[in-house]
């Protein structure tokens, strides 16, 4: 037997660098190399776009490196620049914090 995908998620223009699944809320959140993070339903519907911090020029576009969602509806994104952002699943930026530490 061949496995078939449950849904095909679209919307990114560049390669995916991080993703997480929040089964409790039925969400898939993904970030791409040069672009915003996207929230999809498990059925493949694009629900929200999480716009990162403003960048000056395309070469400084925030690049998400790590992403995690909570069952309470918060999404934490770590960008390569050392910036943490917390979003609600409604797409609202809740908080930001910068760090000089290397996060893995």
C-alpha angles and dihedrals in degrees: 000000000000121000115232125201117256090217139353113227117211136179108085120108095195137041119296113251100178140008141173137189123218102195093180091062096030093240138138116199121191138175128204134210095257113015149042127309115255131213115211131179116241086255091062101257115144106234108169145359118222107210113206126215118308114271130202105232131347093275088064095049109143109255115206113223105171131020133183134173130203129215087241090067103261125129122201117199125188115202125204089246090069095259125137118200127187117205132182115234085251088068098253117141106236104178144344134206132180125213135182092206122107108249121201 
